[in-house]
Amino acid sequence: MSIVAHLIAEAEALESAGRPGEALQKWRAAADLERTPEIVARLGRLCSLEGHDDEAERILLQVISRNPSYPDARFFLGFHYKRSGRLEAARTQLEAGLGLLEWGPAFTVLGEVYRELDLVDAARDAFETAARLDASDSEAWYGLGLTYRFEDTAKATELFRRSVNADSQHVAAHRELGHMYWRAGDLRLAEKSVRTAISLDPRDAWAHYYLGQILLSLGDPSQAQPEFEVAIKMLPDVALLYCGLGDALARRDLMQAAEMTYAKALILDVGGYLANLRYGQILAEKGLLTKALTYAERALKARPTDHRAQELIARLKRSMQ
């Protein structure tokens, strides 16, 4: 075995063992000896994964400029741009790479890019292609499910099921499957799926939030409250989580605490629909009708067709006549 081949074997073994820093040094040594596009692109990929962003971009652009028909460098650079939030740049590189070679994981990442750019149809096409190329690609099924979760609950449910069937450790897929069961009213299955997500990753804030909502739907606000509190500890700047906690407190007749919690949500999202609706409702209960109307109208402005805000406004106006 040549020195370069030995270095590559060592680098790959170190990567597999979860020792990327040491692997990076092996790739550097291999690239110093042999500047093939395969070796240099792998060096750029690991630089990206290790957070050496400028170096990774420079290396991968150099490989592309010298080897424009080599797809891997474009895939690695696309992944790098996606990771750093440069979505249009990621799209350009991934599309170019896929024009050279169809590769399932690249279609999955491109689908994520399209979804974040709100190109829903393109995202679905990319995820479907990835799943066709590799039916065991849990991320492809998960990404496809995300494109349907607010449009077609039944379809999204089936896609999230496929994701967890492909990878039983996929935390987000279990969480979103539970979310879909909750939306469909199947509360026991919802609770089971979300608790599975939490068992796999206790620091998944959204899984705790969903569990809180499920427990509220099951009529157990005392158990729901700590789930919202855990979520808030992890994501203290998300207004929606405070709305959930406020709901749990209100269900327990802890109205002063609920009002303060909704007020925190409003500080974080002054124009948000749910925070304004909930604060308006609680002010209406206190008899502060004029003030309640202000918040109800803000909620309706955020969601002009929402029946709950419409009904609250109508009730307040009748009471004020």
C-alpha positions in Angstrom: 0.0 0.0 0.0 1.3 3.4 -0.9 1.9 6.2 1.6 -1.1 8.1 0.3 -3.4 5.1 0.3 -2.3 4.4 3.9 -3.1 8.0 4.9 -6.5 7.8 3.3 -7.3 4.5 5.0 -6.3 6.0 8.4 -8.3 9.2 7.7 -11.4 7.2 6.9 -11.0 5.0 9.9 -10.6 8.0 12.2 -13.7 9.6 10.7 -15.7 6.4 11.3 -14.4 6.4 14.9 -15.7 9.9 15.5 -12.3 11.5 15.6 -12.6 14.2 12.8 -9.8 16.4 14.1 -7.2 13.7 13.7 -8.7 12.6 10.4 -8.3 16.1 9.1 -4.6 16.0 9.7 -4.4 12.8 7.7 -6.3 14.3 4.8 -4.0 17.3 4.9 -1.0 15.0 4.7 -2.5 13.0 1.9 -3.3 16.2 -0.1 0.2 17.5 0.4 1.5 14.4 -1.3 -1.1 13.9 -4.0 -3.4 16.7 -5.2 -6.1 14.6 -6.8 -9.7 16.1 -6.9 -10.9 13.2 -4.8 -8.4 13.8 -2.0 -8.6 17.6 -2.0 -12.4 17.5 -2.1 -12.5 15.2 0.9 -10.1 17.6 2.7 -12.5 20.5 1.9 -15.4 18.5 3.2 -13.8 17.8 6.5 -12.7 21.4 6.9 -16.3 22.3 6.5 -17.5 19.8 9.1 -14.8 21.0 11.5 -15.8 24.7 11.2 -12.9 25.9 9.0 -15.4 27.7 6.8 -13.1 30.0 4.8 -10.6 27.3 4.1 -13.3 24.8 3.1 -14.8 27.2 0.6 -11.5 28.1 -0.9 -10.4 24.4 -1.2 -13.7 23.3 -2.8 -13.9 26.2 -5.2 -10.4 25.5 -6.3 -11.3 21.8 -7.0 -14.3 22.9 -9.0 -12.4 25.5 -11.0 -9.8 22.8 -12.0 -12.2 19.9 -12.3 -15.6 21.4 -13.4 -17.1 17.9 -14.2 -16.2 16.4 -10.8 -19.6 16.3 -8.9 -18.4 15.5 -5.4 -16.8 18.9 -4.9 -20.0 20.6 -5.9 -22.0 18.3 -3.5 -19.6 19.1 -0.6 -19.7 22.8 -1.3 -23.5 22.7 -1.6 -23.6 21.0 1.8 -21.2 23.6 3.2 -23.3 26.5 1.9 -26.5 24.9 3.3 -24.9 24.4 6.7 -23.9 28.1 6.8 -27.3 29.4 5.6 -26.3 30.4 2.1 -29.3 28.8 0.5 -29.1 30.2 -3.0 -25.4 29.4 -3.3 -26.2 25.9 -2.0 -28.9 25.5 -4.5 -26.6 26.4 -7.4 -23.9 23.9 -6.4 -26.2 21.1 -5.6 -28.2 21.5 -8.9 -24.9 21.6 -10.8 -23.6 18.5 -9.1 -26.9 16.6 -9.7 -26.6 17.6 -13.4 -23.4 15.5 -13.4 -24.5 12.6 -11.2 -27.7 11.6 -9.5 -27.0 11.0 -5.9 -29.7 10.4 -3.3 -28.3 12.3 -0.3 -27.7 15.4 -2.5 -31.4 15.3 -3.6 -32.3 15.2 0.1 -30.2 18.2 0.9 -31.5 20.0 -2.1 -35.0 19.3 -1.0 -34.2 20.9 2.3 -32.8 23.9 0.5 -35.9 24.2 -1.6 -38.2 23.9 1.4 -36.4 26.6 3.3 -36.7 28.8 0.2 -40.5 28.1 0.2 -40.2 26.3 -3.2 -42.6 23.5 -2.0 -43.2 21.7 -5.3 -39.5 21.6 -6.1 -38.8 20.4 -2.6 -41.3 17.6 -3.0 -39.8 16.5 -6.3 -36.3 16.4 -4.8 -37.4 14.4 -1.7 -39.4 12.0 -3.9 -36.4 11.4 -6.1 -34.2 10.8 -3.1 -36.6 8.3 -1.7 -37.0 6.6 -5.1 -33.2 6.2 -5.3 -33.0 4.9 -1.7 -36.2 3.9 0.1 -34.2 3.6 3.4 -33.4 7.4 3.3 -35.2 8.4 6.5 -34.3 12.1 6.0 -36.0 12.1 2.5 -39.3 10.7 3.9 -39.1 13.2 6.8 -38.4 16.2 4.6 -41.3 15.2 2.3 -43.6 14.9 5.3 -42.7 18.4 6.4 -44.0 19.7 3.1 -47.4 18.3 3.8 -47.8 18.7 7.6 -50.0 21.8 7.4 -51.7 20.8 4.1 -52.6 17.1 4.3 -52.4 15.6 7.8 -53.0 12.0 6.6 -50.3 12.1 3.9 -47.8 13.7 6.3 -48.6 11.0 8.9 -47.8 8.3 6.4 -44.6 9.9 5.3 -43.4 10.4 8.9 -44.3 6.7 9.5 -42.0 5.8 6.6 -39.3 7.9 8.1 -39.4 6.2 11.5 -39.7 2.8 9.8 -36.5 3.6 7.9 -34.7 4.9 11.0 -36.2 4.1 14.4 -33.8 6.6 16.0 -35.0 9.6 14.0 -36.1 11.9 16.8 -37.7 14.7 14.7 -39.7 12.1 12.7 -41.2 10.6 15.9 -41.9 14.1 17.2 -43.7 15.2 14.0 -45.5 11.9 13.7 -46.9 12.6 17.2 -47.8 16.1 16.1 -49.8 14.7 13.2 -51.6 12.2 15.4 -52.5 15.1 17.8 -53.9 17.1 14.9 -55.9 14.1 13.8 -57.3 13.7 17.4 -55.5 10.3 18.1 -54.2 11.5 21.4 -52.8 8.2 22.7 -50.8 7.5 19.6 -49.7 11.1 19.7 -48.4 10.8 23.3 -46.6 7.5 22.5 -44.8 9.0 19.5 -43.8 12.2 21.3 -42.6 10.4 24.4 -40.5 8.2 22.1 -38.9 11.3 20.7 -38.1 12.6 24.2 -36.7 9.2 25.2 -34.3 9.5 22.3 -33.4 13.1 22.9 -34.6 14.7 26.2 -33.4 18.1 24.9 -35.8 18.3 22.0 -37.7 21.4 23.1 -40.5 21.0 20.5 -41.1 17.4 21.6 -41.8 18.7 25.1 -44.0 21.5 23.7 -46.0 18.9 21.7 -46.3 16.7 24.8 -47.6 19.6 26.7 -50.3 20.3 24.1 -51.2 16.6 24.0 -51.6 16.4 27.8 -53.8 19.6 27.7 -56.0 17.8 25.1 -56.1 14.8 27.5 -57.4 17.2 30.2 -54.2 17.1 32.4 -52.9 20.6 32.7 -50.9 19.8 35.8 -48.8 17.3 33.9 -48.7 19.6 30.8 -47.2 22.6 32.7 -43.8 21.1 33.4 -43.4 20.1 29.8 -43.9 23.7 28.6 -41.5 24.8 31.3 -38.8 22.4 30.1 -39.3 23.6 26.6 -39.0 27.3 27.7 -35.7 26.6 29.5 -34.3 25.3 26.2 -35.9 27.9 23.9 -36.5 31.0 26.1 -37.1 33.3 23.2 -40.0 31.5 21.5 -43.4 33.1 22.2 -45.4 30.1 21.3 -44.0 28.1 24.2 -45.2 30.8 26.6 -48.6 30.6 25.1 -48.7 26.9 25.9 -47.6 27.4 29.4 -50.2 30.2 29.8 -52.9 27.8 28.6 -51.8 25.2 31.2 -51.8 27.8 34.0 -55.2 29.1 32.9 -56.6 25.5 32.9 -55.4 25.2 36.5 -57.2 28.5 37.4 -53.8 30.2 38.1 -55.1 33.3 36.2 -52.6 35.8 37.5 -49.7 33.6 36.5 -51.3 32.9 33.1 -51.7 36.6 32.4 -48.1 37.3 33.2 -47.0 34.4 30.9 -49.1 35.6 28.0 -47.6 39.1 28.6 -44.1 37.5 28.2 -45.2 35.9 24.9 -46.3 39.4 23.7 -43.0 40.9 24.6 -41.4 38.3 22.3 -43.9 38.5 19.5 -46.0 41.7 19.8 -47.8 41.0 16.6 -48.3 37.3 17.1 -51.7 35.8 16.6 -51.9 33.4 19.6 -50.3 35.7 22.2 -52.7 38.5 21.3 -55.7 36.2 21.2 -54.9 34.6 24.6 -54.2 38.0 26.2 -57.4 39.4 24.8 -59.4 36.4 26.2 -57.9 36.7 29.6 -58.5 40.5 29.7 -62.1 39.8 28.6 -62.5 37.5 31.6 -61.3 40.3 33.9 -63.9 42.6 32.4 -61.3 44.9 30.7 -63.3 45.0 27.5 -61.7 47.9 25.7 -58.2 46.7 26.3 -59.3 43.1 25.4 -60.7 44.4 22.1 -57.3 45.9 21.2 -55.6 42.6 21.5 -58.3 40.7 19.8 -58.1 43.0 16.8 -54.3 42.5 16.7 -54.9 38.7 16.6 -57.4 39.1 13.8 -54.9 41.3 11.9 -52.3 38.5 12.2 -54.9 36.0 10.9 -57.7 37.8 9.1 -59.9 34.7 8.7 -59.6 33.3 12.2 -63.0 32.5 13.7 -61.8 32.6 17.3 -60.6 36.2 17.0 -63.7 37.1 15.0 -66.0 35.6 17.7 -64.1 37.3 20.5 -64.3 40.7 18.8 -68.1 40.2 18.2 -68.7 39.2 21.8 -66.7 42.2 23.1 -68.5 44.6 20.9 -71.9 43.3 22.0 -70.9 43.6 25.6 -69.7 47.2 25.1 -72.9 48.4 23.5 
